[in-house]
Amino acid sequence: MEFDFPSVIIDLNSSTTKAGISTFDTPTLSLPSVYSKQSSSEDSPYVFGDDLDLHPSNDIYTMFNEGLIYNWDAMTNYWRHIYSELNLKDTSELPLIITENVWNTKKNRTKAVQVAFEELEVPIFSILKRQICTAYSVSRPSAVVVVDIDEDLVSVTPISNGKVLNKGIQRTKFGGDFLSLFSLDFIQKHYPEKGADIDEALIPRQFKSSSGMSESFKRYQISATLKEFRESILSTSLKKIDPYQTEMPQETQIYLSHTAVGQMESKHFELPNREIIKDIGIDQFKLADPLFRPYEYSKVLPQKLNLSQDSLGLANLVFNSMKNLGGTGDLYLKLLNNIVLTGSATNIPNIEQRLAQDLRMFIQDYSIATFLSPDLIDRNNDVWIGANILASSSIGDFDNLFMSKEEYNENGEDYALEKFK
């Protein structure tokens, strides 16, 4: 099966969804993967995208849990909204390509096929693995370890010859949202006005006069401010930092002295209410370290997270992934030289160097090389770009990647599950 006309590509992710037409090199839509509704009315319309901010009294809801879709009523409306935003009035005109995480369930995959063919009535449909798409986007499908650091999840997926090595899949919840807990605690402790309501300081200015703001809308906006804080302030130390440490590790100081930075610079952050958190020094590094040492840092938070001692940080996840594979030395050699970092929380400076440093403490018999695309646009869109590459006639195997509505009507859901397994 081949076709030479455009497809709709939707990269479904729990933090941000990217969508566009395959004739473009990058997606034209980037939407938060949430929706809002009036809590007092079941019949109230779904609100998506930029319109979320227009309804502060609405409640904000998610559509994903652990990287998997759980709210299909909302998701179906979400897909229709995406078509509308792409100025596509008829969902039955173009093929549809969506992405899924490699740990997706058969039940979810079946529901996606049903929605695509029975509700949207698309003519041709495909489900691609997000992590394989990333491998294609960075031209490493033959051997790669995809380390996806997103807001709600961190996952490690080894891939060889374009296939996922399922034994090596690892994931935890210690991603960007986890770091936001420490950022919030830091801001609370260093806010100029002691004892003030920190929530009010973190709500964006345009909502200060909003009356009747729902609690979930408030949390949603505060999380956006905390993400901005992380992106502006956090840096990664090349060596671990203990939660109560007051001086930088010597190796990190030496590294900084040989870069354009020269030495550790204190940073400042202006809150939405114009108060300034000043002179952020070693904490800009300490606030990133929970990615690598979640258990040790969880003990310093005022709220009790009750993490177990074997809660895995970033390097431990990769090490466990390799250990579980039980592969050959040649496979390890290839994989460990192609560790690719992706995801919305990878913009912390030196994160890939720190991962390599930590891994070398566990793995001494193999060389280790990490890759993080320096182009932020490519990095943020790598799954969508990879899906576009994989689905092109020059790369993809259309008979295996795509399914027509006629095939679905003739062969049913079991056939679809076998095709998209």
Summary of the structure (lengths in Angstrom):
residues: 421
radius of gyration: 22.5
end to end distance: 18.6
largest distance: 67.7
contacts: 1351
relative contact order: 0.15
helix: 41%
strand: 18%
